Amino acid sequence: MKKNLLTRGVLLGTMITSLVLGSCDKGTDSGGDTPPVDDGTRWITLTAALKLTNDGDGNGGTLAYAINHDQAIDPNYELDIFPVGKALKLESPRTSRVQSSADGKYLYDIQYTGADGGIFTKFKVNGQEKYVREGNEVNTSIILGTSPRWVKSAEGVGVGVTIAADTAAYTGTFPSATFTSIKSTAKVAILNLDNPSIINTAEFVVPFTAEQLAQGYSIGRIDVPIINQAKDKVYIGANISKVNPAGTPTRNADGLISWPSDAANIAGTVTLVLDYPSLRNPKVIWSTQSKYGNNGYRTMIQYLGDDGNVYQATGVNTTGYPHILRIDKTTNDYDNTFLFDLSKALGVNGLAGIKAWRYLKDNKGIVMYDIDKKGGYLALIDLNAKTATKIPTDNEANLNFDQHQSIAVSGDYVYIPLTAVSQPGNVYVINWKTGAITKGAKLTNGTGHRYIGAY
């Protein structure tokens, strides 16, 4: 492994760019020049994705608005954030990758694609539309490009990632070319969220074995990095691909030669493991319990459990396959004796796919899922007992969780805004200990829009 492109130079350039882009603490977006005093309120930020061209495409930017618990549980409280200026507008041309501090006091955003793609911004949450910029804006595109995937990987620490798979290498000439391998090159950057800056970067070739490369393995997308309990490793989810080297190659109009997909024969789910914070010694670990992508889509799907193990969902970005796997805190490898299967836990005949989930406490969690790629449903799960209890909500058949980004948790309460595209809905507040469900605040909607998260 080598450091990313003369790392010291990159970091120096990043710091200079951060200073150029920087905004001091008194900078604001919509809260005025004097930020309100923090009164200790636990704000719950709700986010909505705006339509650009097609209903539900989420490409028109992201709105954010903060309410409190009493408002969230009040069925008479009505929230309409769609008039211009009513909420904070995150201008990303695609849905912004939004994260938050555990206490809800800070919101973090990296714009995804466009002229400002890769720009990290931190906001102090002061309720309603009052979000105040704090610290430097950081240009992560220097390392990660303008479409980085990133999450809050531990409190105060963000990790951004990107990867590119080369076109297939081969010997001979078409149509008698012989496949040799596909190289996958990853880049990683660690962000200080408390004092926005880039701490470290790395670039490395994914260390598949020679045999795995010859079998056609590569990785085309990585995401949702999480730091382990010991804070000496970072686990990065991956969408693994495989071609059939024995298949018949094809050549496109540009002369590129490729081999047919062999996804059915992928040996298992994989995770990239790096030393933290050095980002050295990349390793690929394999699950024998699942064989589907664990890179999420727009939602965090890896969580550190109370027991120190990491729990990871698979299939979020595929047609289903609702598995939760476990990475052992001692070995930093998969515990291949453990598998949670949501379909079995629910006892459903169709394939229940986990679209988003959140670890809560005591090895319990809440999942947002569909059945055979249709509808949107909630369930509380127990990872130890391997059970699931469905949570009834309105309009389930019309909900779609493909773009859902975050589930808010504060104490015993879980907060989830539910709106079908273009339709009104409500904030659902669930006491995960008692199972009590509150259909709370009313959420108005606009044509083509939907709510996609709570923080």
Residue, then its C-alpha position, 0 to 999 in steps of 0.5 A: m500500500k502507498k500513501n495517497l499521491l504524496t500525502r504530505g503535499v495533498l494534506l497541505g493543499t487540503m489545509i490551504t483549500s480549507l482555509v480558502l473555503g473556511s467560514c468562521d463560527k459566526g457564519t450563518d445560513s438561515g439563523g441570522d448573525t447571532p446564533p441563539v443560545d443552546d438551551g439543551t434541547r435535543w433537536i431532531t433534524l428531519t430531511a427531505a429530498l426534492k424532486l428535480t425531473n422525475d418524481g422521487d428522484g431526489n436530485g433537486g437538493t435536500l431540505a433540513y428542519a429541526i423539531n423537538h420531541d414534544q413536536a414530534i409526538d404531537p399529532n396536531y403539530e403540522l410541518d410544511i418545509f417546502p415553501v422557499g426559505k422555510a428550511l435549510k437547503l443543501e444544494s447538492p445536485r444529488t441527495s447530500r450525504v448527511q450525518s449528525s452528532a449523537d446528541g443531534k447538536y451538529l449536522y455534517d454534510i458532504q455535497y455529492t456531485g456538481a460544482d461543489g461535489g466533495i465539499f464538507t460543511k458542518f452546521k450547529v443545529n439551533g432548531q427549526e431552520k436555524y443551522v449555523r455554519e461552524g469551522n472550515e469547509v473542507n474540500t475532500s474532492i482533492i482525494l475522493g473526487t466529487s462523488p465521495r461516499w462517507v459516514k460518521s465512523a465514530e463520534g467526532v470522526g468521519v471517513g470518506v471512501t471511493i474506489a475504481a475498478d479498471t477495465a479487464a486485463y487480458t492476453g491475446t487479441f479479441p475474440s480469442a483474448t484470455f482474461t487475467s484480472i481486474k484491479s480495484t484501487a481505493k482511496v480513503a480520507i479521515l475527517n476530524l468532525d470537531n475541528p473540520s480538517i483532513i487527518n490522514t489519507a491513503e490509496f491502495v490496490v485491493p489485496f485480492t489473492a492471485e487466485q481470486l483475481a484470476q477468478g474474476y473478482s473486483i470491487g466497484r463501490i465501497d461505503v459505510p466505513i466504521i471504526n471498531q471498539a478498540k479504535d485500531k481498525v476501520y471496516i469498509g463495506a463493499n459491493i463485490s463483483k465477479v466476471n466469468p473468465a471462461g465466458t465469451p468476451t465482448r467488445n464495445a464500440d470503444g474497443l473495450i473488451s469485457w467478460p460476462s457477469d458471474a454474480a451467481n457464483i460470488a463466494g461471499t460478502v466481503t469487507l475491507v479492513l485497514d489499520y486505524p488511524s494509519l490506514r495501512n495493511p489493507k485486508v479483505i475478509w469474507s463471510t460464508q453466511s451471506k454473499y451480497g453487498n454490504n456497502g449500503y446505498r444512502t444509509m449507514i448499515q454497520y454499527l458497533g454493538d454494546d458487546g464490542n462486535v460490529y453488526q452489518a446488513t447486506g443486500v441494501n443495494t440489491t434486490g433484497y437478501p435481508h441478512i445481518l452479519r457480525i464481525d468479531k471484536t477479537t479477531n477483526d474477522y467475520d464470525n461465521t457462526f452468526l446470521f440474522d435473516l429478516s425474512k425468517a425472523l418475520g416469517v414472511n413468504g416473500l423476500a424481505g429486504i433491509k433498506a435501512w436499519r439502526y442498532l439501538k442497544d442490548n443487541k436490539g435494532i429497528v429495520m426499514y424493509d420492503i417485501d419483494k421490492k414493494g412497499g415500506y415496513l418497520a420492525l423491531i429486531d432482537l439480534n440475540a433471539k433472532t426475532a422481529t416484531k412488525i410495527p404497523t404504520d399507515n400507507e405501507a404499500n406506497l412507501n419506498f425507502d430506497q433513498h432513506q438515509s438515517i433513523a434518529v435515536s434519543g434515549d428510549y425513542v426512535y424517530i422516523p418520518l414516513t411519507a410516500v412520494s408526493q403524499p403527506g405523512n407523519v413522524y412515527v415515534i417508537n419507544w423501542k423498549t416498550g414497543a409503544i408507537t406514536k403517530g406524531a407530527k403531520l408532514t405536508n409534502g410537495t409534488g415529487h418530494r419525500y422525507i428521507g431521514a431523521y437525525 
